[in-house]
């Protein structure tokens, strides 16, 4: 195999296996063990082929650079792909003074499940709204919050369902379509 083709092949193989490694970790953290296992199988198979191409004949530093470059590019690509597919759910927490415009009625209208509790903040009484939102919809939810109450304090956290039903997410999504 000509050197150029070998270097490009190594680079592309590493690009694929490192990207898949990023996704595998995301799947595992989200409790999608079957998907993580399948991804790990393909990831390790691709890595093995890349390693054979590099370690089988260390006749050129270009192969090593292709290997390292593919690793770096795969890290960036994996992060980009993971962000675009937006798997999982997020907990959106909205804190606003009790006498300011409240966001939960609007979120309810749009089909998002919201739990509201009263609390005490630094400057007095507040309402705290919690909503479990599909990751792909976090931007839409935060835009709604800004529209209703631009001064609301909003945080977003990764969230994993431990107990209960995930059916609300599918039902709420179908309501918004």
WORAHU-V407186 format. One record per pair of residues at least 6 apart in sequence whose C-alpha atoms are under 6 Angstrom apart, sorted by the first residue. I is the first residue (numbers start at 1). J is the second residue. D is the distance in whole Angstrom. If there is no record, write none. Layout:
i;j;d
I;J;D
I;J;D
This chain:
i;j;d
7;63;5
7;66;5
10;50;5
10;66;6
10;67;6
11;66;5
11;67;5
11;70;4
13;50;6
14;70;5
14;71;5
15;70;5
15;71;6
15;73;6
15;74;4
17;43;5
17;46;6
17;47;6
18;74;5
18;75;6
19;74;5
19;75;6
19;77;6
19;78;4
20;43;6
22;78;5
24;36;5
24;39;6
27;36;5
28;36;6
54;63;6
86;135;6
86;136;5
88;135;6
89;133;5
89;134;4
89;135;5
89;159;6
90;132;6
90;133;5
90;135;6
90;157;5
90;158;5
90;159;5
91;131;6
91;132;5
91;156;6
91;157;5
91;159;6
92;130;6
92;131;5
92;155;6
92;156;5
93;129;6
93;130;5
93;154;6
93;155;5
94;128;6
94;129;5
94;153;6
94;154;5
95;127;6
95;128;5
95;152;6
95;153;5
96;126;5
96;127;6
96;152;5
97;126;4
98;125;6
98;126;5
98;127;6
101;149;6
103;145;6
111;172;5
111;175;6
113;131;6
114;130;6
114;131;5
115;129;6
115;130;5
116;128;6
116;129;4
117;127;6
117;128;5
118;126;6
118;127;5
119;125;6
119;126;5
119;127;6
120;126;6
